[in-house]
């Protein structure tokens, strides 16, 4: 019996992401994509099952309907909700970020947490955050690698990326290749500064 194969479009629907996100996952090695003799991209059922187990999504499409819709261009500043993804391998710091940001009266936010670049890429496909605040040194996939993959995705062109790190500028330049449009902040970053960055994002968009 031949193994069942899915198109990238079908797998994208299963996980509630865009086909471009599946391509992004494939480019980063998160999911293995094969090619047919005709050159078409296909993903095996076993690979879909493997990734869905890793993401804690069984069946893969089970929670698609629960995803909140992305922000639309017609939303005004008054009712806009800014989606923020925090990426750091320090669980206690992630919780602190979440508690502080969710306590704001304004601007309205939704906060999502990721423990490394790999975990962030998984969430980005369905969350489509407006702002990503990330550390650099993390397991599995560091912040710089994650940023380069994100910026290759046209769906994320609107996203502001903020790197928060305790590394010095010389060390950053030596070990990490950061795009010029990334905002660099020293760790620990004051939460008032994060709030200012979010408000600036709203004003500029």
N, CA, C and O of each residue as an XYZ file, in Angstrom:
820
protein
N       0.849     -1.194      0.000
C       0.000      0.000      0.000
C       0.884      1.244      0.000
O       1.827      1.357      0.784
N       0.555      2.186     -0.908
C       1.341      3.399     -0.992
C       1.034      4.311      0.198
O      -0.097      4.376      0.678
N       2.077      5.015      0.662
C       1.881      5.934      1.780
C       1.104      7.151      1.313
O       1.346      7.678      0.227
N       0.171      7.592      2.139
C      -0.649      8.742      1.775
C       0.197     10.011      1.749
O       1.007     10.252      2.644
N      -0.004     10.814      0.715
C       0.722     12.069      0.562
C      -0.257     13.227      0.552
O      -1.350     13.124     -0.005
N       0.144     14.335      1.173
C      -0.678     15.538      1.199
C       0.020     16.661      0.450
O       1.249     16.740      0.435
N      -0.767     17.524     -0.168
C      -0.198     18.734     -0.762
C       0.127     19.719      0.355
O      -0.403     19.608      1.460
N       0.999     20.683      0.066
C       1.324     21.701      1.082
C       0.096     22.537      1.431
O      -0.043     22.994      2.565
N      -0.797     22.737      0.456
C      -2.034     23.497      0.722
C      -2.920     22.751      1.712
O      -3.495     23.358      2.616
N      -3.031     21.425      1.539
C      -3.846     20.618      2.441
C      -3.271     20.628      3.853
O      -4.014     20.749      4.827
N      -1.950     20.500      3.967
C      -1.313     20.500      5.284
C      -1.462     21.871      5.946
O      -1.641     21.969      7.160
N      -1.387     22.918      5.136
C      -1.577     24.271      5.676
C      -2.960     24.401      6.310
O      -3.096     24.986      7.384
N      -3.974     23.865      5.659
C      -5.335     23.912      6.207
C      -5.446     23.098      7.487
O      -6.153     23.483      8.418
N      -4.739     21.961      7.528
C      -4.772     21.122      8.726
C      -4.278     21.866      9.957
O      -4.847     21.748     11.043
N      -3.198     22.645      9.769
C      -2.581     23.331     10.898
C      -3.064     24.770     11.053
O      -2.624     25.478     11.959
N      -3.969     25.207     10.172
C      -4.505     26.558     10.280
C      -3.504     27.638      9.944
O      -3.523     28.715     10.540
N      -2.612     27.355      8.975
C      -1.607     28.331      8.563
C      -1.681     28.503      7.052
O      -2.491     27.849      6.395
N      -0.849     29.370      6.496
C      -0.826     29.581      5.052
C       0.158     28.610      4.393
O       1.070     28.116      5.056
N      -0.017     28.333      3.094
C       0.960     27.497      2.389
C       2.370     28.064      2.471
O       3.341     27.308      2.516
N       2.491     29.400      2.491
C       3.819     30.022      2.620
C       4.460     29.651      3.947
O       5.679     29.494      4.022
N       3.652     29.507      4.997
C       4.186     29.101      6.300
C       4.724     27.678      6.245
O       5.769     27.389      6.827
N       4.020     26.786      5.551
C       4.516     25.415      5.397
C       5.858     25.427      4.683
O       6.767     24.680      5.045
N       5.981     26.279      3.665
C       7.268     26.405      2.969
C       8.346     26.911      3.925
O       9.487     26.452      3.881
N       7.979     27.860      4.789
C       8.909     28.399      5.772
C       9.344     27.298      6.744
O      10.521     27.202      7.090
N       8.393     26.472      7.182
C       8.717     25.357      8.075
C       9.654     24.382      7.381
O      10.591     23.871      7.993
N       9.398     24.123      6.090
C      10.237     23.192      5.337
C      11.647     23.742      5.180
O      12.621     23.003      5.327
N      11.766     25.028      4.883
C      13.081     25.650      4.705
C      13.904     25.614      5.988
O      15.132     25.541      5.947
N      13.217     25.665      7.125
C      13.920     25.667      8.413
C      14.138     24.259      8.953
O      14.743     24.088     10.011
N      13.644     23.238      8.227
C      13.833     21.861      8.657
C      12.811     21.357      9.655
O      12.977     20.275     10.217
N      11.750     22.127      9.886
C      10.735     21.721     10.849
C       9.856     20.592     10.322
O       9.368     19.766     11.093
N       9.658     20.560      9.007
C       8.845     19.519      8.400
C       9.512     19.086      7.099
O      10.045     19.914      6.361
N       9.480     17.803      6.827
C      10.151     17.273      5.643
C       9.184     17.241      4.461
O       8.108     16.649      4.542
N       9.573     17.874      3.381
C       8.757     17.915      2.173
C       9.480     17.138      1.077
O      10.661     17.368      0.818
N       8.761     16.216      0.435
C       9.326     15.447     -0.675
C       8.775     15.982     -1.987
O       7.851     16.795     -1.997
N       9.346     15.523     -3.087
C       8.872     15.937     -4.407
C       8.489     14.711     -5.227
O       9.164     13.682     -5.194
N       7.388     14.847     -5.964
C       6.961     13.781     -6.850
C       7.832     13.787     -8.099
O       8.649     14.688     -8.293
N       7.651     12.778     -8.944
C       8.411     12.722    -10.195
C       8.115     13.943    -11.067
O       8.948     14.370    -11.866
N       6.924     14.488    -10.898
C       6.550     15.674    -11.668
C       7.022     16.971    -11.048
O       6.765     18.048    -11.586
N       7.722     16.877     -9.903
C       8.265     18.071     -9.266
C       7.331     18.758     -8.286
O       7.615     19.864     -7.826
N       6.198     18.099     -7.959
C       5.240     18.704     -7.023
C       5.627     18.384     -5.585
O       6.080     17.279     -5.285
N       5.444     19.368     -4.690
C       5.781     19.176     -3.275
C       4.689     18.379     -2.577
O       3.501     18.664     -2.730
N       5.104     17.380     -1.813
C       4.161     16.551     -1.063
C       4.727     16.272      0.329
O       5.940     16.268      0.540
N       3.825     16.043      1.258
C       4.209     15.738      2.644
C       3.521     14.443      3.038
O       2.315     14.295      2.842
N       4.275     13.507      3.589
C       3.717     12.207      3.943
C       2.817     12.303      5.167
O       2.950     13.204      5.995
N       1.897     11.346      5.254
C       1.002     11.297      6.410
C       1.793     11.090      7.696
O       1.442     11.647      8.737
N       2.865     10.287      7.631
C       3.697     10.064      8.813
C       4.353     11.354      9.284
O       4.476     11.593     10.485
N       4.774     12.188      8.331
C       5.413     13.454      8.701
C       4.396     14.411      9.311
O       4.715     15.144     10.247
N       3.179     14.407      8.787
C       2.108     15.230      9.365
C       1.813     14.777     10.794
O       1.653     15.600     11.696
N       1.742     13.460     10.990
C       1.480     12.922     12.329
C       2.608     13.271     13.293
O       2.363     13.618     14.448
N       3.862     13.178     12.805
C       5.012     13.501     13.661
C       4.955     14.946     14.121
O       5.140     15.230     15.305
N       4.699     15.865     13.190
C       4.675     17.278     13.553
C       3.485     17.597     14.443
O       3.600     18.400     15.369
N       2.348     16.979     14.172
C       1.169     17.250     14.991
C       1.374     16.772     16.426
O       0.899     17.408     17.366
N       2.085     15.645     16.599
C       2.397     15.182     17.967
C       3.334     16.173     18.656
O       3.165     16.484     19.836
N       4.321     16.663     17.910
C       5.284     17.588     18.489
C       4.625     18.906     18.891
O       5.011     19.537     19.875
N       3.628     19.304     18.111
C       2.930     20.554     18.412
C       1.809     20.355     19.422
O       1.208     21.320     19.894
N       1.535     19.105     19.749
C       0.430     18.839     20.672
C      -0.915     19.031     20.024
O      -1.889     19.361     20.700
N      -0.987     18.829     18.703
C      -2.240     19.012     17.974
C      -2.631     17.692     17.329
O      -2.117     17.339     16.268
N      -3.539     16.960     17.968
C      -4.048     15.711     17.410
C      -5.565     15.711     17.529
O      -6.083     15.766     18.645
N      -6.292     15.653     16.425
C      -5.796     15.720     15.048
C      -5.315     17.123     14.712
O      -5.669     18.065     15.422
N      -4.507     17.305     13.638
C      -3.920     18.593     13.331
C      -4.917     19.719     13.194
O      -4.643     20.841     13.619
N      -6.088     19.440     12.599
C      -7.032     20.522     12.314
C      -8.003     20.781     13.456
O      -8.923     21.585     13.303
N      -7.823     20.118     14.605
C      -8.825     20.159     15.665
C      -9.097     21.544     16.203
O     -10.235     21.861     16.548
N      -8.062     22.386     16.281
C      -8.267     23.682     16.929
C      -8.225     24.846     15.958
O      -8.062     25.992     16.378
N      -8.371     24.572     14.647
C      -8.324     25.662     13.679
C      -9.468     26.639     13.900
O      -9.280     27.853     13.814
N     -10.667     26.104     14.187
C     -11.831     26.978     14.328
C     -11.721     27.892     15.525
O     -12.422     28.902     15.592
N     -10.846     27.560     16.487
C     -10.713     28.378     17.687
C      -9.736     29.530     17.518
O      -9.618     30.388     18.393
N      -9.022     29.544     16.366
C      -8.058     30.609     16.153
C      -8.775     31.948     16.015
O      -9.812     32.027     15.357
N      -8.250     32.969     16.610
C      -8.828     34.289     16.485
C      -8.415     34.897     15.159
O      -7.287     34.681     14.716
N      -9.294     35.654     14.513
C      -8.970     36.219     13.208
C      -7.848     37.226     13.303
O      -7.675     37.897     14.321
N      -7.083     37.321     12.219
C      -5.997     38.293     12.185
C      -6.552     39.704     12.163
O      -7.705     39.913     11.786
N      -5.749     40.669     12.559
C      -6.149     42.063     12.555
C      -6.375     42.520     11.128
O      -5.568     42.226     10.247
N      -7.442     43.223     10.893
C      -7.746     43.701      9.553
C      -7.295     45.138      9.399
O      -7.204     45.860     10.392
N      -7.005     45.582      8.158
C      -6.527     46.937      7.932
C      -7.532     48.008      8.317
O      -7.154     49.159      8.536
N      -8.829     47.643      8.405
C      -9.858     48.640      8.694
C     -10.020     48.952     10.174
O     -10.778     49.851     10.538
N      -9.324     48.225     11.024
C      -9.450     48.481     12.449
C      -8.846     49.834     12.805
O      -7.825     50.237     12.247
N      -9.475     50.518     13.723
C      -8.974     51.811     14.156
C      -8.054     51.634     15.340
O      -8.009     50.566     15.950
N      -7.319     52.682     15.665
C      -6.402     52.614     16.803
C      -7.151     52.349     18.095
O      -6.630     51.689     18.994
N      -8.394     52.869     18.193
C      -9.156     52.746     19.433
C      -9.518     51.297     19.745
O      -9.507     50.894     20.909
N      -9.843     50.500     18.704
C     -10.275     49.133     18.990
C      -9.261     48.081     18.553
O      -9.558     46.887     18.580
N      -8.093     48.505     18.159
C      -7.097     47.570     17.658
C      -6.468     46.768     18.797
O      -6.155     47.305     19.859
N      -6.294     45.494     18.552
C      -5.598     44.624     19.483
C      -4.259     44.244     18.854
O      -4.221     43.702     17.749
N      -3.169     44.526     19.551
C      -1.835     44.253     19.040
C      -1.387     42.879     19.535
O      -1.384     42.602     20.735
N      -1.016     42.039     18.595
C      -0.561     40.695     18.951
C       0.949     40.707     19.184
O       1.719     41.125     18.319
N       1.354     40.248     20.352
C       2.772     40.262     20.734
C       3.229     38.836     21.017
O       2.615     38.123     21.810
N       4.303     38.432     20.367
C       4.903     37.123     20.620
C       6.220     37.330     21.349
O       7.112     38.015     20.848
N       6.342     36.734     22.541
C       7.560     36.820     23.338
C       8.325     35.506     23.186
O       7.769     34.431     23.408
N       9.602     35.595     22.807
C      10.406     34.390     22.572
C      11.625     34.413     23.499
O      12.496     35.274     23.371
N      11.674     33.466     24.424
C      12.788     33.400     25.379
C      12.784     32.021     26.017
O      11.718     31.445     26.233
N      13.960     31.483     26.321
C      14.015     30.153     26.935
C      13.919     30.201     28.457
O      13.978     29.159     29.109
N      13.775     31.382     29.026
C      13.599     31.549     30.467
C      12.093     31.583     30.768
O      11.438     32.594     30.518
N      11.548     30.494     31.296
C      10.107     30.386     31.517
C       9.591     31.426     32.508
O       8.501     31.970     32.335
N      10.377     31.695     33.542
C       9.944     32.679     34.533
C       9.866     34.066     33.916
O       8.953     34.837     34.211
N      10.831     34.376     33.056
C      10.824     35.680     32.388
C       9.640     35.792     31.439
O       9.023     36.852     31.335
N       9.324     34.712     30.753
C       8.163     34.722     29.861
C       6.888     35.047     30.630
O       6.072     35.854     30.184
N       6.723     34.413     31.788
C       5.528     34.657     32.605
C       5.478     36.108     33.079
O       4.408     36.713     33.132
N       6.645     36.661     33.422
C       6.708     38.050     33.876
C       6.301     38.997     32.753
O       5.515     39.922     32.958
N       6.847     38.751     31.565
C       6.442     39.536     30.388
C       4.927     39.490     30.224
O       4.270     40.522     30.086
N       4.390     38.278     30.244
C       2.956     38.104     30.006
C       2.117     38.833     31.046
O       1.158     39.521     30.694
N       2.466     38.690     32.329
C       1.707     39.331     33.398
C       1.725     40.842     33.259
O       0.693     41.499     33.399
N       2.901     41.393     32.983
C       3.029     42.843     32.897
C       2.265     43.403     31.695
O       1.527     44.380     31.824
N       2.443     42.787     30.542
C       1.808     43.307     29.328
C       0.291     43.165     29.397
O      -0.437     44.068     28.987
N      -0.186     42.034     29.916
C      -1.635     41.833     30.002
C      -2.284     42.726     31.054
O      -3.508     42.854     31.080
N      -1.483     43.345     31.923
C      -2.028     44.245     32.941
C      -2.270     45.655     32.398
O      -2.905     46.470     33.067
N      -1.777     45.948     31.203
C      -1.949     47.282     30.633
C      -3.424     47.557     30.350
O      -4.155     46.680     29.890
N      -3.838     48.763     30.628
C      -5.175     49.200     30.246
C      -5.204     49.567     28.763
O      -6.197     49.358     28.066
N      -4.085     50.117     28.308
C      -3.942     50.506     26.905
C      -2.465     50.448     26.530
O      -1.620     50.763     27.368
N      -2.130     50.066     25.328
C      -3.008     49.557     24.268
C      -3.467     48.128     24.544
O      -2.859     47.407     25.335
N      -4.552     47.732     23.876
C      -5.061     46.368     24.031
C      -4.096     45.389     23.355
O      -3.620     45.636     22.247
N      -3.818     44.280     24.037
C      -2.842     43.328     23.505
C      -3.313     41.885     23.657
O      -4.170     41.574     24.485
N      -2.736     41.024     22.844
C      -2.813     39.582     23.030
C      -1.369     39.103     23.090
O      -0.567     39.436     22.217
N      -1.035     38.329     24.108
C       0.345     37.906     24.324
C       0.472     36.399     24.114
O      -0.305     35.611     24.653
N       1.460     36.023     23.326
C       1.760     34.610     23.090
C       3.216     34.358     23.474
O       4.060     35.247     23.360
N       3.499     33.144     23.927
C       4.829     32.809     24.441
C       5.448     31.669     23.646
O       4.761     30.727     23.253
N       6.761     31.765     23.413
C       7.505     30.706     22.730
C       8.841     30.532     23.432
O       9.457     31.510     23.855
N       9.293     29.280     23.556
C      10.507     28.993     24.322
C      11.785     29.042     23.478
O      12.885     29.040     24.031
N      11.656     29.086     22.154
C      12.823     29.209     21.282
C      12.346     29.559     19.877
O      11.145     29.675     19.635
N      13.292     29.727     18.950
C      12.935     30.114     17.596
C      12.075     29.094     16.885
O      11.195     29.461     16.106
N      12.312     27.830     17.137
C      11.532     26.748     16.537
C      10.073     26.857     16.955
O       9.168     26.826     16.120
N       9.858     26.985     18.258
C       8.503     27.110     18.794
C       7.828     28.370     18.248
O       6.630     28.359     17.966
N       8.588     29.450     18.099
C       8.045     30.700     17.581
C       7.560     30.547     16.145
O       6.483     31.037     15.804
N       8.339     29.874     15.298
C       7.952     29.685     13.900
C       6.650     28.897     13.781
O       5.835     29.160     12.897
N       6.465     27.938     14.671
C       5.230     27.161     14.673
C       4.037     28.084     14.947
O       3.006     27.981     14.281
N       4.176     28.979     15.919
C       3.071     29.847     16.301
C       2.821     30.974     15.302
O       1.683     31.402     15.108
N       3.877     31.442     14.683
C       3.765     32.580     13.777
C       2.811     32.292     12.631
O       2.094     33.184     12.178
N       2.797     31.044     12.158
C       1.941     30.701     11.035
C       0.471     30.964     11.288
O      -0.246     31.363     10.370
N       0.002     30.752     12.512
C      -1.413     30.943     12.816
C      -1.690     32.234     13.581
O      -2.773     32.805     13.453
N      -0.731     32.697     14.370
C      -0.947     33.903     15.188
C      -0.734     35.196     14.400
O      -1.425     36.189     14.623
N       0.230     35.172     13.478
C       0.617     36.365     12.718
C       0.788     37.582     13.646
O       0.037     38.551     13.541
N       1.766     37.528     14.544
C       1.966     38.621     15.502
C       2.353     39.932     14.828
O       2.934     39.942     13.743
N       2.021     41.035     15.491
C       2.417     42.361     15.022
C       3.819     42.703     15.504
O       4.591     43.362     14.807
N       4.133     42.239     16.716
C       5.432     42.531     17.329
C       6.010     41.231     17.891
O       5.314     40.462     18.555
N       7.282     41.005     17.615
C       7.989     39.863     18.194
C       9.121     40.400     19.056
O       9.966     41.157     18.578
N       9.136     40.011     20.315
C      10.204     40.382     21.233
C      10.984     39.110     21.538
O      10.438     38.167     22.112
N      12.255     39.080     21.156
C      12.996     37.824     21.246
C      14.389     37.974     21.823
O      15.046     39.001     21.650
N      14.826     36.938     22.506
C      16.207     36.809     22.937
C      17.015     36.284     21.757
O      16.439     35.908     20.736
N      18.333     36.251     21.878
C      19.178     35.702     20.819
C      19.626     34.276     21.127
O      19.427     33.373     20.315
N      20.230     34.073     22.300
C      20.773     32.757     22.655
C      19.659     31.861     23.186
O      19.167     32.049     24.299
N      19.266     30.870     22.358
C      18.207     29.934     22.741
C      18.511     28.563     22.149
O      19.230     28.469     21.155
N      17.976     27.499     22.743
C      18.210     26.150     22.212
C      17.455     25.928     20.910
O      16.554     26.691     20.563
N      17.831     24.882     20.200
C      17.216     24.412     18.948
C      17.346     25.420     17.811
O      17.882     25.084     16.755
N      16.867     26.645     18.004
C      16.998     27.672     16.973
C      17.147     29.024     17.646
O      16.274     29.433     18.412
N      18.257     29.734     17.366
C      18.475     31.019     18.022
C      17.632     32.120     17.392
O      17.004     31.924     16.352
N      17.631     33.272     18.037
C      16.792     34.367     17.593
C      17.145     34.903     16.222
O      16.254     35.253     15.449
N      18.436     34.975     15.905
C      18.865     35.525     14.620
C      18.389     34.653     13.460
O      17.884     35.166     12.462
N      18.548     33.335     13.589
C      18.093     32.411     12.549
C      16.588     32.530     12.361
O      16.099     32.560     11.231
N      15.858     32.597     13.461
C      14.410     32.739     13.407
C      14.005     34.017     12.670
O      13.098     34.000     11.838
N      14.684     35.123     12.980
C      14.351     36.415     12.370
C      14.531     36.368     10.861
O      13.688     36.877     10.122
N      15.611     35.768     10.396
C      15.864     35.697      8.949
C      14.787     34.884      8.240
O      14.374     35.230      7.133
N      14.329     33.806      8.873
C      13.270     32.997      8.271
C      11.966     33.786      8.230
O      11.253     33.763      7.226
N      11.656     34.479      9.314
C      10.425     35.270      9.382
C      10.400     36.341      8.304
O       9.374     36.555      7.657
N      11.520     37.009      8.113
C      11.547     38.129      7.182
C      11.537     37.684      5.726
O      11.430     38.519      4.828
N      11.645     36.391      5.481
C      11.476     35.863      4.131
C      10.014     35.590      3.808
O       9.670     35.281      2.667
N       9.157     35.706      4.816
C       7.729     35.421      4.655
C       6.968     36.724      4.397
O       6.907     37.572      5.287
N       6.387     36.909      3.210
C       5.654     38.143      2.900
C       4.500     38.417      3.857
O       4.136     39.573      4.075
N       3.917     37.355      4.434
C       2.804     37.527      5.367
C       3.235     38.233      6.651
O       2.395     38.723      7.406
N       4.562     38.284      6.901
C       5.064     38.891      8.125
C       5.754     40.233      7.873
O       6.500     40.726      8.719
N       5.499     40.814      6.705
C       6.155     42.080      6.358
C       5.765     43.209      7.303
O       6.521     44.165      7.476
N       4.583     43.100      7.917
C       4.103     44.149      8.816
C       4.750     44.076     10.200
O       4.662     45.027     10.976
N       5.391     42.963     10.509
C       5.815     42.664     11.887
C       7.068     43.442     12.305
O       8.042     43.528     11.558
N       7.016     44.001     13.510
C       8.181     44.665     14.099
C       8.902     43.663     14.989
O       8.284     43.002     15.823
N      10.212     43.556     14.806
C      11.011     42.613     15.599
C      11.924     43.377     16.541
O      12.671     44.263     16.124
N      11.854     43.021     17.814
C      12.675     43.645     18.848
C      13.537     42.566     19.496
O      13.015     41.592     20.039
N      14.838     42.738     19.440
C      15.764     41.806     20.091
C      16.151     42.367     21.449
O      16.641     43.492     21.549
N      15.930     41.580     22.492
C      16.288     41.971     23.854
C      17.360     40.996     24.337
O      17.098     39.803     24.489
N      18.555     41.505     24.575
C      19.666     40.612     24.900
C      20.626     41.248     25.901
O      20.739     42.470     25.993
N      21.315     40.379     26.649
C      22.343     40.841     27.571
C      23.715     40.861     26.928
O      24.697     41.226     27.575
N      23.795     40.474     25.662
C      25.074     40.453     24.957
C      25.502     41.867     24.557
O      24.666     42.729     24.286
N      26.817     42.086     24.525
C      27.339     43.372     24.088
C      27.281     43.497     22.574
O      27.151     42.494     21.873
N      27.376     44.723     22.063
C      27.274     44.961     20.625
C      28.372     44.237     19.847
O      28.125     43.719     18.758
N      29.586     44.201     20.405
C      30.692     43.520     19.716
C      30.400     42.028     19.572
O      30.644     41.440     18.518
N      29.878     41.422     20.635
C      29.565     39.992     20.605
C      28.429     39.706     19.630
O      28.440     38.697     18.924
N      27.446     40.610     19.602
C      26.321     40.443     18.674
C      26.808     40.499     17.232
O      26.432     39.663     16.410
N      27.639     41.480     16.929
C      28.153     41.630     15.570
C      29.019     40.449     15.161
O      29.040     40.060     13.993
N      29.732     39.880     16.123
C      30.632     38.763     15.837
C      29.874     37.459     15.603
O      30.202     36.701     14.690
N      28.861     37.199     16.429
C      28.215     35.885     16.426
C      26.850     35.838     15.735
O      26.362     34.756     15.409
N      26.231     36.998     15.510
C      24.890     37.011     14.945
C      24.784     38.016     13.801
O      25.323     39.120     13.870
N      24.085     37.612     12.763
C      23.863     38.484     11.609
C      22.429     38.991     11.664
O      21.511     38.336     11.172
N      22.244     40.165     12.268
C      20.900     40.705     12.435
C      20.560     41.682     11.318
O      21.401     42.498     10.944
N      19.347     41.618     10.778
C      18.925     42.587      9.773
C      18.934     44.005     10.327
O      18.791     44.204     11.533
N      19.101     44.976      9.461
C      19.221     46.379      9.885
C      17.921     46.926     10.475
O      17.948     47.869     11.266
N      16.779     46.339     10.095
C      15.498     46.874     10.562
C      15.058     46.305     11.910
O      13.940     46.567     12.354
N      15.916     45.538     12.558
C      15.600     44.989     13.884
C      15.955     46.003     14.963
O      17.029     46.605     14.935
N      15.042     46.185     15.914
C      15.299     47.071     17.048
C      16.048     46.299     18.127
O      15.619     45.216     18.524
N      17.164     46.847     18.604
C      18.003     46.170     19.589
C      17.850     46.856     20.945
O      18.046     48.066     21.061
N      17.503     46.083     21.960
C      17.318     46.608     23.310
C      18.151     45.790     24.299
O      18.342     44.586     24.125
N      18.643     46.468     25.340
C      19.459     45.794     26.357
C      18.574     45.091     27.374
O      17.517     45.596     27.753
N      19.014     43.934     27.804
C      18.293     43.134     28.797
C      18.791     43.464     30.200
O      20.004     43.526     30.402
N      17.915     43.677     31.175
C      16.454     43.597     31.097
C      15.856     44.891     30.542
O      16.329     45.980     30.865
N      14.829     44.777     29.717
C      14.185     45.930     29.122
C      13.068     46.411     30.049
O      12.270     45.594     30.510
N      12.990     47.712     30.333
C      11.891     48.216     31.168
C      10.550     47.982     30.475
O      10.448     48.146     29.259
N       9.543     47.608     31.218
C       8.245     47.334     30.612
C       7.610     48.607     30.052
O       6.812     48.551     29.117
N       7.967     49.740     30.626
C       7.485     51.012     30.065
C       8.025     51.210     28.653
O       7.360     51.801     27.803
N       9.227     50.717     28.413
C       9.823     50.819     27.076
C       9.066     49.928     26.085
O       8.824     50.325     24.946
N       8.693     48.722     26.529
C       7.910     47.835     25.673
C       6.579     48.479     25.317
O       6.133     48.422     24.172
N       5.947     49.096     26.323
C       4.662     49.751     26.089
C       4.808     50.881     25.073
O       3.933     51.085     24.232
N       5.913     51.611     25.158
C       6.172     52.687     24.217
C       6.361     52.151     22.804
O       5.877     52.743     21.840
N       7.070     51.021     22.683
C       7.287     50.397     21.381
C       5.970     49.954     20.757
O       5.776     50.081     19.548
N       5.066     49.434     21.583
C       3.759     48.993     21.082
C       2.949     50.198     20.603
O       2.325     50.146     19.544
N       2.959     51.269     21.372
C       2.217     52.474     20.978
C       2.796     53.080     19.701
O       2.055     53.553     18.839
N       4.121     53.063     19.586
C       4.759     53.561     18.369
C       4.341     52.725     17.159
O       4.118     53.265     16.075
N       4.236     51.419     17.345
C       3.817     50.532     16.262
C       2.412     50.905     15.791
O       2.151     50.981     14.590
N       1.519     51.135     16.739
C       0.141     51.489     16.394
C       0.109     52.809     15.632
O      -0.592     52.927     14.627
N       0.862     53.803     16.104
C       0.872     55.116     15.458
C       1.423     55.060     14.048
O       1.003     55.824     13.179
N       2.369     54.152     13.818
C       3.022     54.060     12.501
C       2.292     53.167     11.537
O       2.641     53.094     10.358
N       1.277     52.484     12.030
C       0.526     51.569     11.163
C      -0.953     51.942     11.160
O      -1.753     51.290     10.489
